[in-house]
Amino acid sequence: MEEFYNFEQIKKDFEFTDKDIKNIQKLKPVLIKYVDEFIDRFYKFILRFPEAKRYLRSEEVVRRHQEKLREWFFDLFSGKYDYQYFLKLHRIGEKHVEIGLPTHYVNASFNFIRRFFIEKINIEFGMSEERNQLVASIGKLLDINLDVLTLAYREEELSRYEEMTAFEKALYSISKKFADMLDFALVGALIIVSFFVLGLFVFDIYQLISGEVKFDKAIIATLGTLLILWAVSELMQEEIKHLKGGGFAIGAFIGVALAAMIRKILIASLSAEKTMQLLSYGGIVLSLGIVYWLLSKKEKY
């Protein structure tokens, strides 16, 4: 909390001066009239987030949030950036941590806010030196807001780590390194598997051209292998995203399983004697499809 209490130092670090405060006050009568449009467009923006409805789960929550958003908007142009202002921002950050709001959503929201303000400043002041100074001042203030809001996230991470014993810290460090190693090993395994699937695809093409297998069976086998190759490619892309900090894409694994089962069904469908086998494959595909649909629905909402 020491970093937060020294709010004057925060302003110095961002070179936020009295001149910037005067610029903000100059913007106040110009931008305040856009507050309703701001809230309307802000909500259209954040409702695009995959899990937005998880945090805005009822009309009452939305109403309270809009009131708080309006209050923050007016505070931003108050010209009074003292301890109470920073304390209020910090409490907002703590609330975000409490509900589990990802920092990515906070950063993306501030990117929208910055673009909204620049758009309105351009309309009101045109392209001029005055406009450049006003954009610079509001930019500094928004950066300070974002810094204080995300401070609560940093404090949460530090507090959790500091509460650990020496043994727990050592175990945490080892397990994190081991988990990273497993992730890289998984990517390596996917690369090897991709070569094998690619080899199978080439073999299917060879059988198709050479005529070793009936034409219709060879075509279906080739298409099925191509489907698996596509699924493995998607899985590798998702795992790369996971290495960069994204979530674990269980849906991609289910997609590979679906592709493999569809290939089996395509091949088995050519034989009239494999009715029971087709039915069992169909049941597996149906089960995997339901799981995939449920996962997709969860990600959407």
Steps between C-alpha positions, in 0.01 A plus 500: 500500500802728538503565125133603510527738796772699322254630245698819447793289383272319258407832341867596477587167339242566227604870475143601580532871579275795582496582129349158434235564766409829328471313169270242662282780639487652153376166367234462769218708344583357159500128587242489780223541242605167349458301823181319390652407164813386684308263729293365213802429279706372792237238573480395137877458514527298822205274414717367218724334761436122515428499876341844536165360618678313777578835665189691385259223592184701575323827424574622854874436461500679164315799648744532792799463271371770265455735797857431615626546144325838475646600838852401383449704180413817691782445751744471211432861398466638854849651501546372855751216510578458868516211747123447491502475121777238505332313786178474300692366199678245719168377639372453146808290429441295815141437388628377164734258678217388731271400212787344306490739203798426270753784462471449124141633515616804699780579253274452198234726656752780554612466141138561393467796740817661363378461142157642592650814657741558212211466253299770683800728548570480126139598428502792744851638445607374158864430421695767686774546759233559765342168408837323536551641849149404610544143369834474683346617829200269491731217395716551809196502727363181346838331539506601869148359543601171340816482710311546828222258401745223412700565819234301687576199281873527573431529874278190488773297331766624746282437807433143394869436439610666823261285704676184381763326713853452365416139412178605319688767301762246394231248407308769308812597304587137415143413399475808277825411321387139466161609359677724246724208404195277447338765279809515279515120495136493384578739215795280402278191506241679283770582246602131484135390471445756223781340296344155549156626392660675203671170413165321522349761267781446247449121528126542435580707191742227383232231545252716309738552208639147491159335516600266787174595672158546344453854374203588722668360815827679418322833451312470831816392687690796353228747598487352851878531543484857371234574763728361775795703366287816518390415856860440614602833343223677694608323820858616452384859448298484822795354692724783375242748630506313833880541517450874451269514801165396358264245652519125445296416188336169588262560210789462254577151637135403464516633142787260422305209650195596291711515184648155571156347562353662188785345297413157645132549416582603143710187447257264680204638303635334185436156650142377540616244756608757759160632610559445873844655475352804327236535772764487774712756317189717458433484875857609576479789252166608650652500851806694387278743310288570809812562711642729228169691479487544879857630505425742214189625680700554821769698315232713334328593824 
